[in-house]
Amino acid sequence: MAVPYTNPGDALQLYTRVEKVPGYFNYDDAQHFQLVLRMQSLMGITGDLLEIGCWKGRSALFMSFFVQPRERLIISDVFSQPANDVYSEYPSVDEVKKNLEMNPNIASSQLLFLEGNSANLQLPPDVKLRFAHIDGGHSFQECYRDLITITPRMILNGVVVIDDYDHPDWPEVKLAADTWLKKYSQFRVLGELNRNVAKGKKIYLINIASSNQ
Ligand SMILES: C[S@@+](CC[C@H](N)C(=O)[O-])C[C@H]1O[C@@H](n2cnc3c(N)ncnc32)[C@H](O)[C@@H]1O
C-alpha cells in the first residue's frame, strides 16, 4: 500500500489479502466497494455480482468476500483470447480460479467464468445483478456495449461501477458512460470517486427504477 495506515479499517484489512493478486484495484476501491456491497446486503438487496475484465482476479477476489449464499459472482474476460487492449500478459481461467481460492468461503458453484470477448457475453437467463464492475475494453464501442448488455439485468438499487471514467488515456470510457447515462436515466450518479495514485476515477451509478426483480 502506498499510504501506511496505522489503524486500518476492515476494508483495508481485507484489501491486504487481495493485494497479493496482481491488479489495478486499489485500497480506495476496496473501501468504496465494501461500503456499497455491504449496504446492499444489510438493506436486503440480493442479486448476482458481475465483473467484466478481471485480469488476474484482484477485484474479483475482493468482490467474492461479499457474495451471499444464494448469490453468484460472474467473471468475464477475454482470458487467453485476443483483445483490442494490449496487456503485457493475459490471465488464464485456471490462474484466476486459483486466486479466487484465497477466499475459502465461496463455493465453486457460486463462481461462473465466462471466457471470451464481452461483445459475445451470454449471461444465463436467470442472472439478476445487484453489482456490476465494468473494467474490460476501453474503447467507446466496447464500454457502451458492456453497459447495454448489463442494463436489462440490473435490479432496483443495483449498482454499476465503471472503471477509468474520466481517465486522460482512455477518453472513450467517459464518452460511452455519459452517452449510456443519457439514454438510461434510471441510473443516477452515486459518486464519481477519485482513487489514490490512479489517473482515472470510478463512477458509481445506482438503478432507481427497474422491473428486473
Ligand atoms: C484493467 S484489466 C482488469 C483489472 C482488474 N479488474 C483489477 O482491478 O485488477 C482489464 C481486463 O479486461 C480484459 N478485456 C479487455 N478487453 C476485453 C473485452 N473486449 N472483453 C472481455 N475482456 C476484455 C483484459 O483481458 C484485462 O484482463
Ligand as a Chemical Component Dictionary entry (heavy atoms), coordinates in Angstrom:
data_LIG
# 
_chem_comp.id                   LIG 
_chem_comp.type                 NON-POLYMER 
_chem_comp.pdbx_formal_charge   0 
_chem_comp.three_letter_code    LIG 
# 
loop_
_chem_comp_atom.comp_id 
_chem_comp_atom.atom_id 
_chem_comp_atom.alt_atom_id 
_chem_comp_atom.type_symbol 
_chem_comp_atom.charge 
_chem_comp_atom.model_Cartn_x 
_chem_comp_atom.model_Cartn_y 
_chem_comp_atom.model_Cartn_z 
_chem_comp_atom.pdbx_ordinal 
LIG C1  C1  C 0  -7.712  -3.322 -16.416 1  
LIG S1  S1  S 1  -7.784  -5.034 -16.587 2  
LIG C2  C2  C 0  -8.832  -5.504 -15.252 3  
LIG C3  C3  C 0  -8.250  -5.253 -13.923 4  
LIG C4  C4  C 0  -8.930  -5.907 -12.744 5  
LIG N1  N1  N 0  -10.355 -5.616 -12.688 6  
LIG C5  C5  C 0  -8.260  -5.420 -11.485 7  
LIG O1  O1  O 0  -8.764  -4.460 -10.891 8  
LIG O2  O2  O -1 -7.211  -5.950 -11.143 9  
LIG C6  C6  C 0  -8.835  -5.226 -17.967 10 
LIG C7  C7  C 0  -9.152  -6.654 -18.331 11 
LIG O3  O3  O 0  -10.161 -6.600 -19.343 12 
LIG C8  C8  C 0  -9.922  -7.619 -20.290 13 
LIG N2  N2  N 0  -10.555 -7.204 -21.553 14 
LIG C9  C9  C 0  -10.156 -6.222 -22.386 15 
LIG N3  N3  N 0  -10.997 -6.102 -23.426 16 
LIG C10 C10 C 0  -11.967 -7.042 -23.232 17 
LIG C11 C11 C 0  -13.116 -7.426 -23.965 18 
LIG N4  N4  N 0  -13.464 -6.812 -25.090 19 
LIG N5  N5  N 0  -13.867 -8.441 -23.488 20 
LIG C12 C12 C 0  -13.549 -9.071 -22.324 21 
LIG N6  N6  N 0  -12.462 -8.742 -21.594 22 
LIG C13 C13 C 0  -11.684 -7.736 -22.024 23 
LIG C14 C14 C 0  -8.403  -7.755 -20.372 24 
LIG O4  O4  O 0  -8.053  -9.060 -20.782 25 
LIG C15 C15 C 0  -7.980  -7.455 -18.930 26 
LIG O5  O5  O 0  -7.810  -8.650 -18.201 27 
# 
loop_
_chem_comp_bond.comp_id 
_chem_comp_bond.atom_id_1 
_chem_comp_bond.atom_id_2 
_chem_comp_bond.value_order 
_chem_comp_bond.pdbx_ordinal 
LIG C1  S1  SING 1  
LIG S1  C2  SING 2  
LIG S1  C6  SING 3  
LIG C2  C3  SING 4  
LIG C3  C4  SING 5  
LIG C4  N1  SING 6  
LIG C4  C5  SING 7  
LIG C5  O1  DOUB 8  
LIG C5  O2  SING 9  
LIG C6  C7  SING 10 
LIG C7  O3  SING 11 
LIG C7  C15 SING 12 
LIG O3  C8  SING 13 
LIG C8  N2  SING 14 
LIG C8  C14 SING 15 
LIG N2  C9  SING 16 
LIG N2  C13 SING 17 
LIG C9  N3  DOUB 18 
LIG N3  C10 SING 19 
LIG C10 C11 SING 20 
LIG C10 C13 DOUB 21 
LIG C11 N4  SING 22 
LIG C11 N5  DOUB 23 
LIG N5  C12 SING 24 
LIG C12 N6  DOUB 25 
LIG N6  C13 SING 26 
LIG C14 O4  SING 27 
LIG C14 C15 SING 28 
LIG C15 O5  SING 29 
# 
